[in-house]
Amino acid sequence: MSGDRNKIWEMIARLDWPLMLVVGLLSTMGLLNLRSASMHSPATFHLSQMVWLGAGFVMALLIAFVHTRIFIQWAYAFYCLVIGLLVAVALVGTELNASQRWLNLGIFMMQPSELLKVAVILVTARFFHDRNQSEPFALRQLWMPFLLVGIGVLFVLKQPDLGTSLVIVAIFMTMVLFQGMRWQSLMLFALAVLVAIPLTYSFVLQDYQRDRVASYVNIEADAQGKSWQVRQSLIAIGSGKVWGKGELEGTQIQKGFVPEHENDFIAANWAEERGFVGMVLLLLVYLAFITCAFNASRRSQNRFGVLVGVGVAAMFFWHVVVNLGMVTGVLPVVGLTLPLMSYGGSSLLAMMVGVGLLLNIGIHRRTYG
């Protein structure tokens, strides 16, 4: 009994406390921002988010103490479970805003595509963990993970959810490139992507998604219509200037000019109230998180842990890049949350699962499969 207690305290001592501090800081910033976004709305986004955060922190700690071999053994099974949930979404999913992405579980609405990001990280890490190969991989050697990820992405595109699909592909390719791919295979893959882009635009994207691309190319073409959201976001960000307008003083957000200001465009609220300095602070906190993720990856003594750390870092990195890109008009609007800042239970829980995996790497960094 005493030995078990000592083992528990030893694992607690190995928790990545800098990572937990960064996550706590980022979560607090998100709650304060959502409180501001809720002030002139009947919805209390920050209170709901607080409940999700509490559940997320408990989930992260539970994941942290699970033995690493469990994740290795059950990675493929978990991926199949997520694919099953995506099939259920296609068959009986709830449709909101012209997208069928959710499963109504009674207590809450679940978005399985968020879990697919975690599943891709685990199954890709398991694939490379099983192969004792130090030299770069050829494309023909990667047919299985490409097939698995491709099946999941096709289900997500069907919903339709372009933003999540792109991020899943970006996470997967980040892990593949980190592991190593032969330059001939990389060139062949790049050529395939170039061929796929116009085909995807013509035959896969929905009309509203093509409209978003068109408004991105020419933001002045429909200033009162399809370009309204981005234009108002840019006005909100620009009006914050250096120091921002102050807490609850943002006019563009508080008066409802920016749609989805609690979700995909939450950064516009932060920038308007806290200005350039506030945005730099936010980016520094995200940089600190990604640094913690890479440190966890670097300390791991098995390939699975290394790649899981890289995958979680990639998940946060690409979410931040794509979200801030679309909020500032640098990228087309594809509908993607800002990690731990945007309102949304499924997205937040998926991110906290990623945090739990990073904590798990730190505790079990000497564990081999």
NORWO-V192517 format. One record per pair of residues at least 4 apart in sequence whose ideal C-beta (glycine too) atoms are under 8 Angstrom apart, sorted by sequence separation. I is the first residue (numbers start at 1). J is the second residue. D is the distance in Angstrom with one decimal. If there is no record, write none. Layout:
<<I,J,D> <I,J,D>>
This chain:
<<1,5,6.6> <2,6,6.3> <3,7,6.3> <4,8,6.6> <5,9,6.6> <6,10,6.2> <7,11,6.6> <8,12,6.5> <9,13,6.3> <10,14,6.7> <11,15,7.5> <16,20,6.5> <17,21,6.2> <18,22,6.5> <19,23,6.3> <20,24,6.1> <21,25,6.4> <22,26,6.2> <23,27,6.1> <24,28,6.3> <25,29,6.5> <26,30,6.4> <27,31,6.5> <28,32,6.4> <29,33,6.3> <30,34,6.2> <31,35,6.3> <32,36,6.8> <33,37,6.4> <34,38,6.1> <35,39,7.1> <37,41,7.1> <41,45,7.4> <44,48,6.5> <45,49,5.9> <46,50,6.4> <47,51,7.2> <48,52,6.7> <49,53,6.1> <50,54,6.5> <51,55,6.6> <52,56,6.0> <53,57,6.3> <54,58,6.7> <55,59,6.2> <56,60,6.2> <57,61,6.5> <58,62,6.4> <59,63,6.3> <60,64,6.3> <61,65,7.0> <62,66,7.0> <66,70,5.2> <68,72,6.4> <69,73,5.9> <70,74,6.0> <71,75,6.2> <74,78,5.5> <75,79,6.5> <76,80,6.5> <77,81,6.5> <78,82,6.6> <79,83,6.5> <80,84,6.4> <81,85,6.7> <82,86,6.5> <83,87,6.5> <84,88,6.6> <85,89,6.6> <86,90,6.7> <87,91,6.4> <88,92,6.0> <89,93,3.6> <95,99,6.7> <105,109,7.2> <112,116,6.6> <113,117,7.9> <114,118,7.9> <115,119,6.0> <116,120,6.2> <117,121,6.8> <118,122,6.4> <119,123,6.0> <120,124,5.9> <121,125,6.2> <122,126,6.2> <123,127,6.4> <124,128,6.7> <125,129,5.9> <126,130,6.4> <127,131,7.0> <133,137,6.9> <137,141,4.7> <138,142,7.6> <139,143,7.9> <142,146,5.4> <143,147,6.0> <144,148,6.4> <145,149,6.0> <146,150,5.9> <147,151,6.6> <148,152,6.9> <149,153,6.1> <150,154,6.3> <151,155,6.9> <152,156,6.5> <153,157,6.1> <154,158,6.5> <155,159,7.4> <157,161,7.1> <161,165,6.1> <162,166,6.2> <163,167,6.5> <164,168,6.3> <165,169,6.6> <166,170,6.2> <167,171,6.3> <168,172,6.4> <169,173,6.1> <170,174,6.2> <171,175,6.7> <172,176,6.3> <173,177,6.0> <174,178,6.3> <175,179,6.4> <177,181,6.1> <181,185,5.2> <182,186,6.8> <183,187,6.3> <184,188,6.5> <185,189,6.3> <186,190,6.4> <187,191,6.4> <188,192,6.5> <189,193,6.5> <190,194,6.6> <191,195,6.5> <192,196,6.1> <193,197,6.6> <195,199,6.8> <196,200,5.6> <197,201,6.4> <198,202,6.2> <199,203,5.8> <200,204,4.4> <201,205,5.6> <205,209,4.1> <206,210,7.3> <207,211,6.4> <208,212,6.7> <209,213,6.9> <210,214,6.4> <211,215,6.3> <212,216,6.4> <213,217,6.6> <214,218,6.8> <215,219,6.1> <219,223,7.5> <222,226,4.6> <223,227,5.4> <224,228,6.1> <227,231,5.3> <228,232,6.1> <229,233,6.3> <230,234,6.4> <231,235,6.5> <232,236,6.4> <233,237,6.3> <234,238,6.0> <235,239,6.0> <236,240,7.1> <240,244,4.5> <245,249,4.0> <250,254,5.4> <251,255,5.6> <253,257,7.4> <260,264,4.8> <261,265,5.1> <262,266,6.1> <265,269,7.6> <266,270,6.7> <267,271,6.0> <268,272,6.2> <269,273,6.4> <270,274,5.7> <271,275,6.8> <274,278,2.4> <275,279,7.2> <276,280,6.4> <277,281,6.5> <278,282,6.4> <279,283,6.4> <280,284,6.3> <281,285,6.6> <282,286,6.7> <283,287,6.2> <284,288,6.4> <285,289,6.7> <286,290,6.5> <287,291,6.2> <288,292,6.5> <289,293,6.5> <290,294,6.5> <291,295,6.2> <292,296,6.4> <293,297,6.5> <294,298,6.1> <295,299,6.4> <296,300,6.8> <300,304,7.9> <301,305,7.4> <302,306,7.1> <303,307,6.2> <304,308,6.2> <305,309,6.4> <306,310,6.6> <307,311,6.1> <308,312,6.4> <309,313,6.3> <310,314,6.2> <311,315,6.4> <312,316,6.8> <313,317,6.0> <314,318,6.0> <315,319,6.4> <316,320,6.3> <317,321,6.3> <318,322,5.9> <319,323,5.9> <320,324,6.0> <321,325,5.9> <322,326,6.4> <323,327,6.3> <324,328,6.1> <326,330,7.6> <337,341,7.7> <338,342,4.7> <344,348,6.0> <345,349,6.1> <346,350,6.4> <347,351,6.6> <348,352,6.3> <349,353,6.4> <350,354,6.9> <351,355,6.7> <352,356,6.4> <353,357,6.6> <354,358,6.7> <355,359,6.5> <356,360,6.2> <357,361,6.7> <358,362,7.0> <359,363,6.5> <360,364,5.9> <361,365,5.8> <15,20,6.7> <38,43,6.2> <43,48,7.8> <66,71,7.0> <88,93,6.9> <95,100,4.4> <96,101,7.4> <104,109,5.9> <105,110,5.4> <137,142,5.5> <156,161,5.0> <157,162,7.0> <176,181,5.7> <181,186,5.0> <199,204,7.4> <200,205,6.4> <205,210,5.2> <221,226,7.9> <222,227,5.2> <223,228,7.0> <240,245,6.2> <245,250,5.4> <249,254,7.8> <252,257,4.6> <253,258,5.7> <256,261,7.9> <260,265,5.0> <261,266,6.5> <271,276,7.8> <273,278,7.3> <274,279,7.2> <300,305,3.1> <325,330,4.3> <326,331,4.8> <337,342,3.6> <342,347,6.5> <38,44,5.4> <94,100,7.1> <96,102,6.5> <103,109,7.2> <215,221,6.5> <221,227,6.8> <222,228,8.0> <239,245,7.0> <245,251,7.4> <248,254,7.0> <251,257,7.9> <252,258,5.6> <259,265,7.2> <300,306,4.9> <324,330,7.8> <325,331,3.3> <326,332,6.5> <38,45,4.7> <93,100,4.5> <102,109,4.4> <103,110,4.6> <214,221,7.0> <215,222,6.1> <220,227,7.2> <258,265,5.4> <261,268,6.2> <262,269,8.0> <271,278,6.7> <274,281,7.6> <326,333,4.7> <337,344,5.7> <37,45,6.1> <38,46,5.6> <93,101,6.7> <94,102,4.5> <102,110,6.5> <103,111,7.8> <156,164,5.3> <157,165,5.0> <181,189,7.6> <205,213,7.6> <219,227,4.8> <223,231,5.9> <253,261,5.0> <261,269,5.4> <270,278,6.0> <271,279,5.2> <297,305,7.0> <298,306,7.6> <300,308,8.0> <326,334,6.2> <339,347,7.8> <340,348,6.6> <37,46,7.9> <93,102,5.9> <94,103,7.0> <102,111,5.5> <103,112,6.5> <156,165,4.7> <177,186,7.7> <201,210,6.7> <270,279,6.9> <296,305,7.8> <297,306,5.0> <300,309,6.4> <322,331,6.2> <35,45,7.9> <90,100,7.3> <93,103,5.9> <94,104,4.8> <101,111,5.4> <240,250,7.5> <258,268,5.2> <297,307,7.7> <326,336,7.1> <337,347,4.5> <34,45,4.5> <35,46,4.1> <89,100,6.4> <92,103,7.6> <215,226,4.2> <219,230,6.3> <239,250,7.8> <258,269,7.6> <297,308,7.5> <298,309,7.7> <340,351,5.8> <34,46,4.0> <89,101,6.5> <101,113,6.2> <153,165,5.0> <156,168,6.8> <201,213,7.1> <214,226,7.3> <215,227,4.4> <219,231,6.6> <239,251,7.3> <267,279,7.6> <270,282,6.3> <297,309,2.7> <322,334,6.7> <339,351,5.0> <89,102,7.1> <239,252,6.6> <296,309,4.7> <297,310,5.4> <323,336,5.1> <32,46,7.8> <89,103,5.8> <212,226,6.9> <216,230,7.7> <236,250,6.6> <322,336,5.0> <323,337,6.6> <324,338,7.4> <31,46,5.2> <34,49,5.4> <88,103,6.0> <94,109,6.5> <153,168,5.7> <211,226,5.1> <215,230,7.1> <253,268,6.5> <267,282,7.7> <294,309,6.6> <323,338,4.5> <152,168,6.8> <153,169,6.3> <236,252,3.7> <252,268,7.1> <253,269,4.4> <293,309,5.5> <294,310,7.5> <297,313,7.1> <127,144,6.7> <235,252,5.7> <236,253,6.0> <293,310,7.8> <319,336,6.2> <31,49,6.1> <85,103,6.7> <127,145,4.9> <319,337,6.7> <320,338,6.7> <30,49,6.9> <31,50,6.2> <149,168,6.8> <250,269,6.1> <253,272,5.8> <293,312,5.3> <294,313,5.6> <319,338,6.8> <320,339,6.6> <323,342,7.6> <149,169,7.2> <232,252,5.9> <252,272,5.8> <253,273,7.7> <293,313,3.7> <319,339,5.0> <124,145,5.5> <236,257,7.4> <251,272,7.8> <31,53,7.3> <123,145,6.9> <235,257,7.5> <236,258,5.8> <250,272,3.8> <89,112,5.8> <149,172,4.9> <250,273,4.7> <290,313,5.0> <293,316,7.0> <316,339,5.2> <88,112,7.7> <89,113,7.9> <249,273,6.3> <315,339,8.0> <85,110,7.6> <123,148,6.0> <124,149,7.5> <232,257,4.5> <233,258,5.5> <248,273,7.4> <27,53,5.4> <86,112,5.3> <123,149,8.0> <232,258,4.7> <247,273,6.0> <290,316,6.1> <85,112,3.7> <86,113,6.9> <145,172,7.2> <232,259,8.0> <244,271,7.4> <245,272,6.1> <246,273,6.2> <289,316,6.0> <290,317,5.7> <244,272,6.7> <245,273,5.6> <120,149,5.7> <229,258,6.7> <244,273,4.9> <82,112,5.9> <85,115,7.0> <86,116,7.0> <229,259,5.2> <237,267,7.8> <244,274,3.9> <245,275,7.7> <286,316,6.8> <145,176,7.6> <228,259,7.7> <229,260,7.2> <237,268,5.8> <240,271,4.8> <243,274,7.6> <244,275,3.3> <120,152,6.8> <233,265,5.5> <236,268,4.3> <240,272,4.5> <243,275,4.6> <82,115,4.9> <119,152,7.3> <236,269,7.2> <239,272,5.9> <240,273,6.7> <242,275,5.2> <243,276,7.8> <244,277,7.3> <82,116,5.3> <142,176,6.7> <237,271,4.2> <240,274,6.7> <241,275,5.4> <242,276,5.1> <243,277,5.8> <244,278,5.5> <286,320,5.2> <233,268,4.3> <236,271,6.6> <237,272,6.6> <240,275,4.1> <241,276,6.9> <242,277,6.2> <316,351,7.2> <116,152,5.0> <229,265,6.9> <232,268,7.8> <236,272,4.2> <240,276,7.0> <315,351,7.5> <23,60,8.0> <82,119,4.4> <283,320,7.9> <81,119,8.0> <240,278,7.4> <316,354,7.2> <137,176,7.5> <142,181,7.5> <315,354,5.7> <79,119,4.4> <116,156,6.6> <78,119,5.6> <79,120,7.6> <113,155,7.9> <137,179,6.8> <139,181,7.3> <237,279,8.0> <312,354,4.1> <79,122,7.0> <113,156,4.7> <137,180,6.2> <138,181,7.9> <139,182,7.6> <142,185,7.8> <162,205,6.9> <312,355,7.7> <75,119,8.0> <78,122,6.1> <79,123,4.4> <136,180,3.8> <137,181,5.5> <138,182,5.2> <78,123,7.7> <135,180,7.1> <136,181,5.4> <137,182,6.8> <140,185,8.0> <160,205,7.6> <312,357,5.7> <113,159,6.9> <136,182,4.6> <138,184,7.8> <139,185,3.7> <160,206,5.3> <312,358,5.5> <75,122,4.2> <76,123,6.1> <117,164,7.5> <128,175,7.7> <136,183,7.9> <138,185,5.2> <157,204,6.1> <162,209,5.7> <75,123,5.0> <113,161,5.7> <116,164,7.5> <120,168,5.6> <124,172,5.9> <137,185,7.3> <309,357,8.0> <15,64,6.8> <136,185,7.9> <139,188,5.9> <160,209,6.8> <308,357,5.4> <309,358,6.3> <75,125,7.1> <76,126,6.7> <114,164,7.4> <117,167,6.8> <121,171,6.4> <125,175,7.2> <139,189,6.4> <308,358,7.9> <71,122,6.1> <75,126,3.8> <113,164,4.8> <117,168,5.8> <120,171,5.9> <124,175,4.9> <128,179,5.1> <116,168,6.1> <120,172,5.5> <124,176,7.4> <309,361,5.5> <286,339,7.6> <308,361,6.2> <11,65,6.1> <72,126,5.9> <117,171,6.2> <121,175,7.2> <267,323,6.6> <305,361,4.4> <72,129,6.4> <267,324,5.9> <101,159,4.7> <100,159,5.5> <264,323,6.8> <268,327,5.7> <282,341,7.8> <305,364,7.3> <99,159,5.5> <101,161,5.8> <267,327,4.8> <305,365,6.2> <99,160,6.3> <300,361,5.1> <99,161,6.5> <264,326,7.3> <265,327,5.6> <296,358,4.8> <299,361,7.4> <305,367,7.8> <264,327,7.6> <299,362,6.9> <302,365,8.0> <297,361,6.9> <301,365,5.8> <90,155,6.5> <293,358,5.6> <296,361,4.5> <300,365,4.7> <301,366,5.3> <302,367,6.6> <304,369,6.0> <86,152,6.7> <89,155,7.5> <93,159,7.8> <292,358,7.0> <296,362,5.3> <299,365,5.1> <301,367,8.0> <302,368,5.0> <301,368,7.4> <302,369,6.3> <83,151,6.5> <87,155,7.2> <90,158,6.4> <79,148,6.5> <83,152,6.1> <86,155,4.0> <90,159,7.9> <264,333,7.5> <296,365,7.7> <82,152,7.2> <86,156,7.1> <89,159,6.9> <264,335,5.6> <266,337,7.9> <267,338,5.6> <270,341,7.2> <83,155,7.1> <264,336,6.3> <266,338,5.5> <79,152,7.7> <264,337,6.4> <263,337,6.5> <264,338,7.8> <267,341,7.1> <266,341,5.2> <266,342,4.8> <266,343,7.1> <264,342,6.6> <263,342,5.1> <262,342,7.4> <263,343,5.4> <262,343,4.5> <263,344,6.2> <237,327,7.3> <237,328,6.6> <233,327,5.3> <234,328,6.9> <233,328,7.5> <234,329,5.8> <230,326,7.5> <233,329,7.6> <230,327,7.8> <230,329,5.0> <230,333,6.4> <229,333,6.6> <98,206,7.8> <98,208,7.0> <219,329,6.3> <216,329,7.3> <216,331,7.3> <216,332,3.9> <215,332,7.9> <216,333,7.2> <215,333,7.9> <213,332,5.1> <212,332,5.1> <212,333,4.9> <212,334,7.3> <209,334,7.8> <179,307,6.8> <178,307,7.1> <175,307,5.7> <178,310,4.9> <175,310,5.7> <174,310,6.7> <175,311,5.2> <174,311,7.4> <175,314,6.7> <171,311,5.9> <174,314,3.9> <171,314,4.7> <174,317,7.9> <170,314,6.8> <171,315,5.3> <174,318,7.6> <171,318,6.4> <167,315,7.3> <170,318,4.4> <167,318,4.9> <167,319,6.3> <167,322,6.4> <166,322,6.9> <163,322,6.5> <166,334,6.5> <167,336,6.5> <163,334,3.5> <162,334,4.8> <163,335,4.6> <164,336,7.0> <129,302,7.2> <162,335,7.3> <163,336,3.7> <129,303,4.8> <161,335,6.9> <128,303,6.1> <129,304,4.0> <125,303,7.6> <126,304,6.7> <129,307,7.1> <125,304,5.0> <128,307,5.7> <125,307,3.8> <124,307,6.7> <125,308,4.8> <121,307,7.9> <122,308,7.0> <125,311,6.3> <121,308,6.0> <124,311,6.6> <122,311,8.0> <121,311,3.4> <120,311,7.5> <121,312,6.4> <121,315,6.8> <118,315,8.0> <117,315,5.5> <39,248,5.8> <36,247,6.3> <36,248,5.5> <36,250,7.3> <40,254,5.1> <32,247,7.9> <39,254,6.6> <40,255,7.3> <37,253,6.3> <40,256,7.0> <36,253,7.5> <45,262,4.8> <36,254,8.0> <43,262,7.5> <41,262,7.5> <37,261,5.5> <38,262,7.1> <37,262,4.6> <34,262,6.3> <37,266,6.7> <115,346,7.7> <34,266,7.3> <37,269,5.1> <72,304,5.5> <114,346,4.3> <118,350,5.8> <33,266,6.2> <36,269,6.1> <71,304,7.5> <111,344,7.9> <114,347,5.3> <117,350,5.9> <121,354,7.5> <68,302,7.4> <112,346,8.0> <111,346,3.7> <114,349,7.3> <115,350,6.0> <118,353,5.1> <30,266,7.8> <33,269,5.8> <68,304,6.8> <109,345,7.7> <110,346,5.9> <111,347,7.3> <114,350,3.9> <118,354,6.4> <121,357,7.4> <33,270,5.1> <36,273,6.2> <68,305,6.6> <71,308,7.7> <108,345,5.8> <109,346,7.6> <117,354,7.9> <115,353,7.9> <118,357,7.6> <33,273,7.9> <129,369,6.0> <29,270,7.8> <29,282,6.8> <29,285,7.0> <26,285,5.3> <25,285,5.9> <26,286,7.4> <22,285,6.4> <26,289,6.6> <22,288,4.8> <23,289,7.0> <22,289,4.9> <19,289,7.4> <22,292,5.9> <19,292,4.1> <18,292,5.8> <19,293,7.7> <16,292,6.5> <19,296,7.0> <16,295,8.0> <16,296,6.1> <71,357,7.5> <71,360,7.4> <59,349,6.6> <63,353,6.3> <56,348,5.6> <60,352,4.8> <64,356,5.3> <68,360,6.4> <52,345,4.6> <56,349,5.4> <59,352,5.7> <60,353,7.1> <63,356,3.0> <68,361,7.8> <49,343,5.7> <55,349,6.9> <59,353,6.4> <62,356,7.1> <63,357,6.3> <66,360,6.5> <48,343,7.3> <53,348,6.7> <56,351,7.5> <57,352,6.7> <60,355,4.6> <61,356,7.0> <64,359,3.6> <65,360,7.6> <52,348,4.9> <56,352,3.2> <60,356,3.6> <63,359,7.2> <64,360,4.9> <68,364,4.3> <48,345,7.7> <52,349,6.6> <59,356,6.2> <63,360,5.8> <67,364,6.6> <72,369,4.6> <45,343,4.5> <61,359,7.4> <64,362,7.9> <65,363,6.8> <69,367,6.9> <49,348,7.1> <53,352,7.8> <56,355,7.8> <60,359,6.3> <64,363,5.9> <68,367,4.5> <67,367,7.0> <69,369,5.8> <68,369,7.3> <37,343,7.8> <34,341,8.0> <33,341,6.2> <34,343,5.8> <30,340,5.1> <30,341,4.2> <29,341,6.9> <30,342,7.7> <26,339,7.6> <27,340,5.4> <26,340,4.7> <26,341,7.3> <23,340,7.1> <23,355,5.5> <19,355,7.2> <19,358,6.0> <20,359,7.5> <19,359,6.8> <16,358,6.6> <16,359,5.7> <19,362,7.6> <15,359,6.1> <16,362,4.2> <15,362,6.6> <14,362,5.8> <15,363,6.7> <14,363,4.8> <14,365,7.9> <11,363,5.0>>
